[in-house]
Amino acid sequence: MSTEASALGATPGDSHSSGGAPASEGLFSPSAAVSTAGTSVIATRGLTKRFGSLVAVDSIDLDVRRGDIYGFLGANGSGKTTTVRMLLGLVLATSGQIELLGQRMPKATGRVLPKVGALVEGPGSYGHLSGRTNLLLLDGSGPGASRRNRGARVDEALTHVGLGGVGRRPVKAYSLGMRQRLGLAAALLRSPELLILDEPTNGLDPQGIQEIRQLLLHLHANGTTIFLSSHLLAEVEQLCTRVGVLDRGRLIVQSQLADLQKPTGRIVVRTPDIAAARSLLDGHVEHQDGDRLLIRALDPAELNARLVQRGVRVSELGLERRSLEQTVLELTGPSADRVEPS
Ligand SMILES: Nc1ncnc2c1ncn2[C@@H]1O[C@H](COP(=O)(O)OP(=O)(O)OP(=O)(O)O)[C@@H](O)[C@H]1O
């Protein structure tokens, strides 16, 4: 990270807050500030956006590192798109700081954005022109794009997203999924170091979602850092290495996905001999659901031995892990765009 970046005071660890306080509270202090030289790709500090009295994004501290596939999760109306738009300089922050690829934004927009591919809500295009012509025009309109290999890069990007054979068909005749793919192709045009994608699988069918997932994994394997917003927990769980969760404008979790999925310390046992198991494990059974018991305060090997010695049949025994969905649902409130009758 540059000197500018150090001024932002990158936080050393991840945060996981359930009390509604900003996720970074207590972590960011001069003594806690560390240099994350060379690793920070997106860093924000106290990033806030107000629309009148509405605080759409509330003092968030994002930390996205080189090599991440970062899933930016949140219910409808939680502030994901507004954050993405601020990162890209499409809307000005009310307060706070942003760094992209180690450079302060929006000051460095001209230097940074040529290295960033972006797809934000419904990509714009000329409907009467083909996808290829749209991409040729788009590439020609930005700085840093080489004219020499423009046609080849456009064809490659179209092939990458599964539109290689679409030919001269005008964009107005594209399905929603095809438009989404075209938007992704536009984001890929300049082999970006960083891809920022807002709901990239919106409008795609399950097969299309799977194809885009494979494409993103391929790009990641070739060195692209990916930041994607989504309200689809399963999508993020399958794809991402790191997760941030936004709830009504506040970043309530930011963590490696693997840390969120760590074992809880409890053991799940399934057995057809439920009554015998219960009496044998008296005092350790925390919960029963049919033939499934949740056991605490026992070592799994010892538990298994105890059951087997007494002839209790075990059909499953394993460490309990929380799914991302469980974690997120526990920590977040209802969608911010719900309107209840008064
Ligand atoms: N230009 C604007 N003027 C006023 N309010 C806005 C504006 N843009 C967004 N908002 C409000 O800010 C809040 C956050 O919206 P945003 O679109 O960022 O959420 P989101 O998480 O992307 O939601 P979704 O998943 O539905 O797209 C919402 O309450 C929205 O109504």
The ligand as an ORCA input file, in Angstrom:
! r2SCAN-3c Opt
* xyz 0 1
  N     -30.134      8.144     -5.666
  C     -30.748      7.805     -4.538
  N     -31.556      8.673     -3.889
  C     -32.171      8.352     -2.736
  N     -32.060      7.139     -2.133
  C     -31.267      6.221     -2.732
  C     -30.589      6.501     -3.955
  N     -29.884      5.379     -4.305
  C     -30.109      4.456     -3.349
  N     -30.945      4.961     -2.406
  C     -31.407      4.251     -1.197
  O     -30.252      3.819     -0.500
  C     -30.494      2.535      0.094
  C     -29.454      1.557     -0.398
  O     -29.707      1.285     -1.763
  P     -28.755      0.351     -2.644
  O     -29.314      0.343     -4.033
  O     -27.361      0.761     -2.473
  O     -28.988     -1.053     -1.931
  P     -28.617     -2.522     -2.474
  O     -28.063     -3.257     -1.310
  O     -27.770     -2.421     -3.696
  O     -30.053     -3.086     -2.822
  P     -30.488     -4.076     -4.039
  O     -29.898     -5.406     -3.737
  O     -31.979     -4.054     -3.939
  O     -29.967     -3.455     -5.317
  C     -31.922      2.158     -0.280
  O     -32.774      2.520      0.784
  C     -32.198      3.009     -1.510
  O     -33.577      3.282     -1.613
*
